[in-house]
Amino acid sequence: MTTIHVTGGAPLVGTVHVRGAKNFVSKAMVAALLGETTSRLRDVPDISDVAIVRGLLQLHGVKVSQGADSAELTMDPSDVELAHVADIDAHAGASRIPILFCGPLVHRLGTAFIPDLGGCRIGDRPINYHLDVLRQFGAVVEKLPSGIAISAPRRLRGTKLSLPYPSVGTTEQVLLTAVRAEGVTELRNAAVEPEILDLIGVLQKMGAIISVDTDRVIRIEGVDTLTGYDHRALPDRIEAASWGSAALATGGDVYVRGARQADMMTFLNTFRKIGGAFDIDDEGIRFFHPGGPLHSIALETDVHPGFMTDWQQPLVVALTQAKGLSIVHETVYENRLGFTEALVRMGATIQTYRECLGSTPCRFGAMDFRHSAVVSGPTPLRAAEIEVPDLRGGFSHLIAALAAEGTSTVHGVELIDRGYEHFFAKLEGLGAVVARAEGAMA
C-alpha cells in the first residue's frame, strides 16, 4: 500500500485545475468501441481508472494513442478482437468497468466475457441489473466459474425497460447496448446525471438517435453503424466539490479552475447554507471560508438533481466543524457512512443509525444498514493512523487529516488515484504539509 504523512492545522490556499469527469471519461472511452472510425476525447484526466480502460481497450485490439496534449486520447477500433479472459481479469483488477464492454463487444464480435468484478466497498453494487438488461436485448448470459460469458445468436433487439432505481451504471449499459440494437428501446426511471447526458451527447455525435424526456424516460432508435467522435469531456464536479469541502474544513481559500456552476448548483446551495462562500467566473469557482461559525444542516443524498452521494463524504468533514447537530441521510449507497468511523477516532462526534433520518423513508429503511448519521460540532480533530476504505471516503479522510492537529499517517492512498488527478502535487501546491512514506510513491 502507498502511505503518506499529512500534517494538518493549516488552511489550503491556492488554485487547482480539474479535468474531465471520471464518471464520464471511462464510459466515453468504451463508446469508442461502437464506432467504425477513430474517436478523439479531450480533457482526459491522468487517473488510474483511465489507465485501466485504456489497457482494456488495447487488449481488445483498439489502438489508443496520446496526443501532443497529454490530456487527449485517440482511439482506433478498426481491429477489435476478443481479449483473453486471464488478461482482462489481471488488468481490470477491482474495476467494474468491464461490464460496460459487453454491449459494444456483442455488437462488434457477437460475444463478450467479463471476470468477477470489484469496486469500492461502499455498498452492494450488483451486476444483476446489467445482466438482466442484456438478456432483455436478446443476449444469452452464461455464468461460468471464471466469470460471465455473453453472446448473441442474432442481432440484439430494442426493448422496453423500467429500472427499479435510477441506476447510473445500468442506464449507461442500456445506452451503450441500445444504440446499435434493432428497433426502438425505451428506458423508464433512467438516471439523468450530467455525465449521462454528456455520454448521450457523444453517442449522438457518433450517429445515434436518442431523446430524453423530463420524466426520466430515454428513447433510443437503433442504427446499423456508428462513426467515431470528437468531444471534450465535461469537468469533474465531484473533484471540484471535494476541493471546495477541503477549503471549508481547513478554513482555506481554493480556486477550482474548470469547475462549472451548472453541474454543481445543488452543492453550491448547500455549501452556502453551511456558511461557506464562493465566487464564480467563466474559468471556475473560488471556494473559501469567509470567517465566523459554520452552520449545522439537514442533508439528504439523492440521484440527480438531488445532492450527489459523492459530495456527501467530503462535506461531512466540514460538518464536524459546524455548530450544532447536522443530520445526514444517505439514500444511494447503504454503507457509505462507514468512513465516519475514522473521523470518530480523530475526535469527531458522529452517531450512525439504521433508521431513515431524512424527509422521506428510503429503500434502506427496512434493512440493517447504518445509513443515517448525526454529526455534533464543532469538535477539534486530532491526527490518527488511517487506512483508505474507498475513493471518496479516502479523499475525505485526507481532508480530515488536513484539518486536524498533528501528523496523520494515511495508508492505501493509491485508491485515491482512481479519481483524483495528481492529488498529491495539488495538495503540495495548496500549501499542505504532506510527505511520502519512505519507499512509497504517491
MARTOR-599738 format. One record per residue (C-alpha): residue number from 1; residue in one letter; x, y, z. Coordinates in Angstrom, 2 decimals. Layout:
% residues N
seq, type, px, py, pz
NUM, a, X, Y, Z $
...
This chain:
% residues 442
seq, type, px, py, pz
1, m, 0.00, 0.00, 0.00 $
2, t, 1.06, 3.58, -0.65 $
3, t, 1.42, 5.59, 2.55 $
4, i, 1.71, 9.33, 3.11 $
5, h, 2.09, 11.52, 6.18 $
6, v, -0.20, 14.55, 6.47 $
7, t, 0.45, 17.38, 8.93 $
8, g, -2.74, 19.35, 9.49 $
9, g, -3.76, 22.61, 11.06 $
10, a, -3.04, 24.96, 8.15 $
11, p, -5.61, 26.28, 5.62 $
12, l, -5.45, 25.18, 1.99 $
13, v, -4.85, 28.20, -0.22 $
14, g, -4.26, 28.40, -3.97 $
15, t, -5.50, 27.07, -7.31 $
16, v, -6.21, 23.58, -8.62 $
17, h, -7.33, 22.52, -12.09 $
18, v, -9.95, 19.82, -12.67 $
19, r, -10.18, 17.99, -15.99 $
20, g, -12.82, 15.67, -17.40 $
21, a, -15.16, 13.79, -15.09 $
22, k, -14.02, 10.33, -14.01 $
23, n, -17.62, 9.11, -14.16 $
24, f, -17.89, 10.16, -17.80 $
25, v, -14.47, 9.72, -19.39 $
26, s, -14.18, 5.96, -18.89 $
27, k, -17.66, 5.45, -20.41 $
28, a, -16.87, 7.65, -23.40 $
29, m, -13.75, 5.57, -23.96 $
30, v, -15.87, 2.40, -24.02 $
31, a, -18.23, 4.08, -26.51 $
32, a, -15.34, 4.29, -28.97 $
33, l, -15.73, 0.50, -29.45 $
34, l, -19.06, 1.15, -31.17 $
35, g, -17.63, 3.35, -33.93 $
36, e, -16.29, 2.34, -37.30 $
37, t, -13.77, 5.18, -37.33 $
38, t, -11.35, 6.81, -34.88 $
39, s, -12.61, 8.75, -31.85 $
40, r, -10.88, 11.67, -30.13 $
41, l, -11.50, 12.53, -26.48 $
42, r, -10.11, 15.72, -24.92 $
43, d, -9.53, 16.94, -21.36 $
44, v, -8.86, 13.39, -20.15 $
45, p, -7.55, 13.25, -16.57 $
46, d, -4.41, 11.32, -15.65 $
47, i, -6.05, 8.87, -13.23 $
48, s, -5.78, 5.11, -12.78 $
49, d, -9.35, 4.44, -13.97 $
50, v, -8.42, 5.92, -17.37 $
51, a, -5.28, 3.78, -17.48 $
52, i, -7.35, 0.67, -16.75 $
53, v, -9.87, 1.38, -19.53 $
54, r, -7.08, 2.27, -21.94 $
55, g, -5.44, -1.09, -21.22 $
56, l, -8.73, -2.96, -21.63 $
57, l, -9.33, -1.28, -24.99 $
58, q, -5.84, -2.24, -26.13 $
59, l, -6.38, -5.84, -25.01 $
60, h, -9.41, -5.84, -27.34 $
61, g, -7.39, -4.60, -30.30 $
62, v, -8.19, -0.88, -30.11 $
63, k, -5.23, 1.34, -31.00 $
64, v, -5.03, 4.04, -28.30 $
65, s, -2.60, 6.93, -28.58 $
66, q, -1.96, 10.11, -26.66 $
67, g, -1.94, 13.47, -28.44 $
68, a, 0.67, 16.21, -28.14 $
69, d, -1.50, 17.38, -25.28 $
70, s, -1.27, 14.60, -22.68 $
71, a, -4.96, 15.13, -21.91 $
72, e, -6.06, 13.97, -25.38 $
73, l, -6.68, 10.38, -26.48 $
74, t, -7.37, 8.97, -29.93 $
75, m, -8.93, 5.50, -30.19 $
76, d, -8.99, 3.46, -33.41 $
77, p, -11.38, 0.45, -33.12 $
78, s, -10.92, -0.88, -36.66 $
79, d, -9.29, -4.14, -35.45 $
80, v, -11.43, -5.06, -32.45 $
81, e, -10.90, -8.62, -31.21 $
82, l, -11.82, -10.73, -28.19 $
83, a, -9.30, -10.47, -25.38 $
84, h, -8.05, -13.40, -23.34 $
85, v, -10.01, -13.94, -20.14 $
86, a, -6.90, -14.04, -17.96 $
87, d, -5.65, -10.77, -19.43 $
88, i, -8.96, -9.00, -18.73 $
89, d, -9.02, -10.30, -15.17 $
90, a, -5.41, -9.33, -14.48 $
91, h, -5.72, -5.87, -15.97 $
92, a, -9.14, -4.87, -14.66 $
93, g, -8.32, -5.71, -11.05 $
94, a, -11.01, -4.23, -8.79 $
95, s, -12.54, -2.08, -11.55 $
96, r, -16.15, -2.71, -12.54 $
97, i, -15.79, -1.09, -15.97 $
98, p, -15.57, -4.42, -17.94 $
99, i, -19.35, -4.90, -17.54 $
100, l, -19.90, -1.92, -19.86 $
101, f, -17.80, -3.52, -22.60 $
102, c, -20.42, -6.25, -23.05 $
103, g, -22.98, -4.48, -25.25 $
104, p, -20.41, -2.92, -27.62 $
105, l, -18.42, -6.17, -27.89 $
106, v, -21.53, -8.24, -28.62 $
107, h, -22.40, -5.78, -31.41 $
108, r, -18.87, -5.92, -32.84 $
109, l, -17.92, -9.57, -32.25 $
110, g, -21.10, -11.42, -31.27 $
111, t, -19.63, -12.35, -27.89 $
112, a, -18.04, -10.91, -24.74 $
113, f, -16.61, -12.15, -21.47 $
114, i, -16.20, -10.47, -18.10 $
115, p, -14.42, -11.71, -14.97 $
116, d, -15.62, -11.29, -11.40 $
117, l, -15.99, -7.58, -10.69 $
118, g, -14.69, -5.48, -7.83 $
119, g, -15.18, -1.81, -6.94 $
120, c, -15.25, 0.45, -3.89 $
121, r, -16.59, -1.11, -0.69 $
122, i, -19.42, 1.36, -0.18 $
123, g, -22.42, -0.91, -0.56 $
124, d, -24.00, -3.58, -2.68 $
125, r, -23.45, -2.80, -6.35 $
126, p, -24.93, -5.90, -8.01 $
127, i, -24.45, -6.52, -11.71 $
128, n, -27.84, -8.21, -11.89 $
129, y, -29.35, -5.07, -13.44 $
130, h, -26.72, -5.22, -16.19 $
131, l, -27.21, -8.89, -16.91 $
132, d, -30.99, -8.58, -16.91 $
133, v, -30.71, -5.67, -19.35 $
134, l, -28.51, -7.67, -21.72 $
135, r, -30.95, -10.60, -21.59 $
136, q, -33.85, -8.31, -22.47 $
137, f, -31.94, -7.19, -25.56 $
138, g, -31.72, -10.86, -26.59 $
139, a, -28.25, -11.73, -25.32 $
140, v, -27.52, -15.15, -23.84 $
141, v, -25.82, -14.84, -20.45 $
142, e, -23.91, -17.84, -19.09 $
143, k, -22.29, -17.83, -15.66 $
144, l, -19.04, -19.79, -15.56 $
145, p, -16.56, -20.49, -12.74 $
146, s, -14.15, -17.98, -14.30 $
147, g, -16.70, -15.26, -14.99 $
148, i, -19.66, -14.48, -17.21 $
149, a, -19.97, -15.16, -20.96 $
150, i, -22.39, -13.09, -23.06 $
151, s, -23.30, -13.95, -26.64 $
152, a, -25.96, -13.14, -29.21 $
153, p, -27.11, -15.70, -31.81 $
154, r, -28.50, -12.80, -33.85 $
155, r, -28.57, -9.00, -33.74 $
156, l, -29.67, -7.56, -30.42 $
157, r, -33.20, -6.14, -30.42 $
158, g, -34.61, -2.98, -28.87 $
159, t, -36.80, -3.44, -25.83 $
160, k, -38.78, -1.67, -23.12 $
161, l, -37.20, -1.44, -19.70 $
162, s, -38.08, 0.15, -16.38 $
163, l, -35.44, 0.35, -13.67 $
164, p, -36.46, -0.22, -10.04 $
165, y, -33.95, 2.50, -9.16 $
166, p, -32.38, 5.12, -11.47 $
167, s, -29.00, 3.39, -11.56 $
168, v, -26.26, 5.30, -13.39 $
169, g, -24.36, 2.16, -14.37 $
170, t, -27.42, 0.39, -15.73 $
171, t, -28.51, 3.47, -17.67 $
172, e, -25.04, 3.54, -19.26 $
173, q, -25.35, -0.15, -20.10 $
174, v, -28.69, 0.45, -21.83 $
175, l, -27.33, 3.38, -23.84 $
176, l, -24.18, 1.54, -24.97 $
177, t, -26.25, -1.51, -25.97 $
178, a, -29.37, 0.10, -27.46 $
179, v, -27.70, 2.45, -29.95 $
180, r, -26.91, -0.42, -32.35 $
181, a, -29.78, -2.73, -31.43 $
182, e, -32.55, -3.32, -33.96 $
183, g, -35.64, -1.18, -33.32 $
184, v, -36.53, 1.23, -30.51 $
185, t, -35.53, 0.96, -26.87 $
186, e, -37.47, 2.77, -24.16 $
187, l, -35.89, 3.14, -20.72 $
188, r, -38.04, 4.37, -17.83 $
189, n, -36.77, 5.62, -14.46 $
190, a, -33.40, 6.31, -16.07 $
191, a, -30.54, 8.18, -14.44 $
192, v, -30.17, 11.70, -15.86 $
193, e, -26.91, 12.86, -14.25 $
194, p, -24.81, 15.38, -16.24 $
195, e, -22.34, 12.59, -17.02 $
196, i, -25.18, 10.55, -18.56 $
197, l, -26.26, 13.49, -20.71 $
198, d, -22.66, 14.03, -21.86 $
199, l, -22.45, 10.34, -22.84 $
200, i, -25.68, 10.78, -24.80 $
201, g, -24.05, 13.77, -26.49 $
202, v, -21.09, 11.61, -27.50 $
203, l, -23.34, 8.87, -28.87 $
204, q, -25.37, 11.43, -30.83 $
205, k, -22.14, 12.72, -32.40 $
206, m, -21.46, 9.12, -33.45 $
207, g, -24.82, 8.91, -35.25 $
208, a, -27.15, 7.63, -32.53 $
209, i, -30.76, 8.82, -32.25 $
210, i, -31.60, 9.43, -28.58 $
211, s, -34.27, 11.55, -26.90 $
212, v, -34.55, 12.39, -23.19 $
213, d, -37.91, 13.29, -21.62 $
214, t, -38.38, 15.28, -18.43 $
215, d, -39.94, 12.26, -16.68 $
216, r, -36.73, 10.15, -16.72 $
217, v, -37.65, 8.38, -19.94 $
218, i, -34.93, 7.85, -22.55 $
219, r, -35.76, 6.54, -26.03 $
220, i, -33.12, 5.18, -28.39 $
221, e, -33.69, 4.33, -32.05 $
222, g, -31.12, 1.73, -33.02 $
223, v, -28.92, 2.35, -36.07 $
224, d, -26.84, -0.03, -38.19 $
225, t, -23.49, 1.71, -37.85 $
226, l, -21.81, 4.48, -35.88 $
227, t, -18.78, 6.61, -36.59 $
228, g, -16.12, 7.94, -34.24 $
229, y, -16.49, 11.19, -32.28 $
230, d, -14.54, 14.29, -31.30 $
231, h, -15.50, 15.51, -27.83 $
232, r, -14.28, 17.50, -24.84 $
233, a, -15.29, 15.89, -21.54 $
234, l, -17.39, 17.82, -19.05 $
235, p, -15.43, 18.83, -15.92 $
236, d, -15.39, 16.63, -12.82 $
237, r, -18.00, 18.07, -10.46 $
238, i, -17.09, 15.55, -7.74 $
239, e, -13.44, 16.58, -7.62 $
240, a, -14.45, 20.25, -7.71 $
241, a, -16.77, 19.79, -4.73 $
242, s, -14.10, 17.81, -2.86 $
243, w, -11.65, 20.72, -3.09 $
244, g, -14.45, 23.09, -2.06 $
245, s, -15.13, 20.99, 1.04 $
246, a, -11.41, 20.86, 1.80 $
247, a, -11.24, 24.66, 1.67 $
248, l, -14.19, 24.93, 4.05 $
249, a, -12.95, 22.30, 6.53 $
250, t, -9.46, 23.82, 6.76 $
251, g, -10.57, 27.47, 6.79 $
252, g, -8.93, 27.94, 3.41 $
253, d, -9.43, 29.57, 0.01 $
254, v, -9.22, 27.38, -3.12 $
255, y, -9.91, 28.41, -6.71 $
256, v, -11.02, 25.37, -8.74 $
257, r, -10.23, 26.10, -12.35 $
258, g, -12.56, 24.18, -14.66 $
259, a, -15.44, 23.85, -12.17 $
260, r, -18.80, 24.59, -13.77 $
261, q, -21.74, 26.16, -11.93 $
262, a, -24.48, 24.47, -13.97 $
263, d, -23.43, 20.99, -12.79 $
264, m, -22.98, 21.99, -9.13 $
265, m, -25.97, 24.13, -8.21 $
266, t, -27.29, 21.76, -5.54 $
267, f, -23.84, 21.53, -3.95 $
268, l, -23.36, 25.31, -4.08 $
269, n, -26.68, 25.91, -2.33 $
270, t, -25.74, 23.51, 0.46 $
271, f, -22.21, 24.93, 0.71 $
272, r, -23.70, 28.40, 1.24 $
273, k, -26.21, 27.17, 3.85 $
274, i, -23.36, 25.75, 5.93 $
275, g, -21.62, 29.10, 5.87 $
276, g, -19.15, 28.65, 3.03 $
277, a, -18.68, 31.30, 0.38 $
278, f, -17.89, 31.10, -3.33 $
279, d, -17.25, 33.31, -6.33 $
280, i, -18.00, 32.13, -9.87 $
281, d, -16.37, 33.30, -13.09 $
282, d, -16.05, 31.94, -16.62 $
283, e, -12.98, 29.86, -15.76 $
284, g, -14.01, 28.22, -12.49 $
285, i, -15.25, 28.62, -8.92 $
286, r, -13.45, 30.02, -5.88 $
287, f, -14.44, 28.26, -2.63 $
288, f, -13.49, 29.87, 0.67 $
289, h, -14.26, 30.08, 4.37 $
290, p, -15.42, 33.68, 4.99 $
291, g, -14.79, 33.53, 8.75 $
292, g, -17.27, 33.06, 11.55 $
293, p, -19.02, 29.85, 12.63 $
294, l, -20.27, 27.19, 10.25 $
295, h, -23.94, 26.17, 10.50 $
296, s, -25.40, 22.70, 11.00 $
297, i, -27.83, 21.43, 8.36 $
298, a, -30.07, 18.50, 7.44 $
299, l, -28.63, 16.76, 4.37 $
300, e, -30.15, 14.00, 2.25 $
301, t, -28.41, 12.45, -0.73 $
302, d, -30.36, 11.58, -3.85 $
303, v, -29.97, 10.93, -7.55 $
304, h, -29.62, 13.95, -9.82 $
305, p, -30.81, 16.69, -9.48 $
306, g, -30.59, 15.94, -5.74 $
307, f, -27.49, 16.20, -3.57 $
308, m, -24.96, 13.79, -5.05 $
309, t, -23.82, 10.90, -2.85 $
310, d, -20.19, 11.53, -3.86 $
311, w, -20.43, 15.05, -2.43 $
312, q, -21.59, 13.79, 0.95 $
313, q, -18.39, 12.34, 2.41 $
314, p, -16.09, 15.37, 1.92 $
315, l, -18.79, 17.71, 3.20 $
316, v, -19.35, 15.65, 6.36 $
317, v, -15.77, 16.52, 7.36 $
318, a, -16.69, 20.21, 7.19 $
319, l, -19.86, 19.49, 9.20 $
320, t, -17.72, 18.27, 12.11 $
321, q, -16.67, 21.93, 12.41 $
322, a, -20.23, 23.31, 12.25 $
323, k, -22.11, 24.49, 15.33 $
324, g, -24.99, 22.25, 16.43 $
325, l, -26.41, 18.97, 15.17 $
326, s, -26.29, 18.07, 11.48 $
327, i, -28.37, 15.19, 10.15 $
328, v, -27.17, 13.19, 7.14 $
329, h, -29.40, 10.65, 5.35 $
330, e, -27.59, 8.55, 2.72 $
331, t, -30.08, 7.04, 0.24 $
332, v, -27.85, 5.92, -2.64 $
333, y, -25.21, 3.58, -1.14 $
334, e, -26.16, 1.77, 2.04 $
335, n, -22.66, 1.52, 3.55 $
336, r, -21.26, 4.88, 2.55 $
337, l, -21.25, 6.21, 6.11 $
338, g, -18.68, 3.61, 7.16 $
339, f, -15.95, 6.18, 6.57 $
340, t, -17.14, 8.11, 9.66 $
341, e, -15.51, 5.54, 11.96 $
342, a, -12.10, 7.07, 11.21 $
343, l, -13.47, 10.57, 11.84 $
344, v, -14.70, 9.45, 15.28 $
345, r, -11.21, 8.16, 16.08 $
346, m, -9.94, 11.63, 15.14 $
347, g, -12.26, 13.29, 17.64 $
348, a, -15.47, 13.88, 15.70 $
349, t, -18.81, 13.26, 17.40 $
350, i, -20.82, 11.21, 14.90 $
351, q, -23.51, 8.64, 15.60 $
352, t, -24.92, 6.42, 12.85 $
353, y, -28.42, 4.93, 12.72 $
354, r, -30.34, 2.27, 10.84 $
355, e, -33.45, 4.47, 10.73 $
356, c, -34.19, 6.92, 7.91 $
357, l, -33.49, 10.38, 9.33 $
358, g, -34.48, 12.13, 6.12 $
359, s, -37.66, 13.75, 4.86 $
360, t, -38.94, 10.51, 3.34 $
361, p, -38.22, 6.81, 4.01 $
362, c, -35.69, 5.35, 1.56 $
363, r, -35.11, 1.83, 0.21 $
364, f, -32.68, 1.05, 3.06 $
365, g, -35.15, 1.90, 5.82 $
366, a, -36.29, -1.66, 6.45 $
367, m, -32.77, -3.11, 6.24 $
368, d, -29.94, -3.47, 8.70 $
369, f, -27.77, -0.67, 7.27 $
370, r, -26.46, 2.32, 9.20 $
371, h, -27.30, 4.84, 6.51 $
372, s, -28.16, 7.90, 8.63 $
373, a, -25.86, 9.96, 10.83 $
374, v, -25.99, 12.77, 13.36 $
375, v, -22.90, 14.99, 13.45 $
376, s, -22.38, 17.16, 16.53 $
377, g, -19.97, 20.08, 16.35 $
378, p, -17.77, 21.87, 16.34 $
379, t, -15.18, 19.34, 17.51 $
380, p, -11.42, 19.71, 17.09 $
381, l, -9.88, 16.88, 15.08 $
382, r, -6.62, 15.20, 16.04 $
383, a, -4.16, 13.21, 13.95 $
384, a, -4.60, 9.46, 13.57 $
385, e, -3.46, 6.45, 11.57 $
386, i, -5.95, 5.85, 8.76 $
387, e, -6.46, 3.24, 6.06 $
388, v, -8.27, 4.47, 2.95 $
389, p, -11.54, 2.49, 2.58 $
390, d, -12.63, 3.68, -0.87 $
391, l, -12.10, 6.51, -3.34 $
392, r, -14.39, 9.24, -1.93 $
393, g, -14.04, 8.17, 1.69 $
394, g, -10.28, 8.20, 1.27 $
395, f, -10.18, 11.76, -0.01 $
396, s, -12.49, 12.73, 2.87 $
397, h, -10.02, 11.22, 5.31 $
398, l, -7.29, 13.32, 3.72 $
399, i, -9.42, 16.42, 4.30 $
400, a, -9.86, 15.43, 7.95 $
401, a, -6.11, 14.92, 8.32 $
402, l, -5.51, 18.36, 6.83 $
403, a, -7.95, 19.90, 9.30 $
404, a, -6.56, 18.00, 12.30 $
405, e, -3.82, 18.98, 14.71 $
406, g, -0.73, 16.81, 14.37 $
407, t, 0.59, 14.43, 11.73 $
408, s, -1.64, 11.63, 10.41 $
409, t, -0.43, 8.53, 8.62 $
410, v, -2.68, 7.56, 5.71 $
411, h, -2.33, 4.09, 4.14 $
412, g, -3.70, 2.92, 0.80 $
413, v, -3.81, 6.30, -0.94 $
414, e, -3.39, 4.57, -4.31 $
415, l, -7.17, 4.19, -4.24 $
416, i, -7.46, 7.98, -4.45 $
417, d, -5.51, 7.91, -7.74 $
418, r, -8.59, 6.25, -9.29 $
419, g, -10.46, 9.54, -9.40 $
420, y, -8.25, 12.47, -8.36 $
421, e, -5.63, 13.58, -10.86 $
422, h, -2.21, 14.38, -9.34 $
423, f, -3.83, 14.87, -5.92 $
424, f, -0.50, 14.74, -4.07 $
425, a, 1.01, 17.52, -6.21 $
426, k, -2.20, 19.53, -5.90 $
427, l, -2.08, 19.25, -2.11 $
428, e, 1.50, 20.50, -2.11 $
429, g, 0.52, 23.37, -4.41 $
430, l, -2.16, 24.43, -1.92 $
431, g, 0.37, 24.59, 0.90 $
432, a, -0.45, 21.27, 2.54 $
433, v, 2.35, 19.63, 4.52 $
434, v, 2.39, 16.12, 3.04 $
435, a, 5.21, 13.63, 2.63 $
436, r, 5.53, 10.20, 1.10 $
437, a, 6.47, 7.43, 3.45 $
438, e, 9.95, 6.05, 2.85 $
439, g, 9.98, 3.87, -0.24 $
440, a, 6.40, 4.87, -1.21 $
441, m, 5.11, 6.55, -4.31 $
442, a, 2.05, 8.86, -4.48 $
